[in-house]
């Protein structure tokens, strides 16, 4: 059975790509290239699904909004 997951990719201050999966709490990884981070997040998703007992919610991706607040 194949499943699709939304992956958020950001770049940190050191230039590493950081990938996370909102549907799977704690499912994230990092790498120095986009290709490598995509390979690693696939592995991380497979591992997260392997150890989870409960079902994963099917969420519909709507979008990302950047919000500015005074600090």
Buried (B, 14 or more C-beta within 10 A) or exposed (E): EEEEBEBEEEEEEEEBBBBBBEBBEEBBBBBEEEEBBBEBBBEBBEEBEEEEEEEBEEEEEEEEEEEEEEE
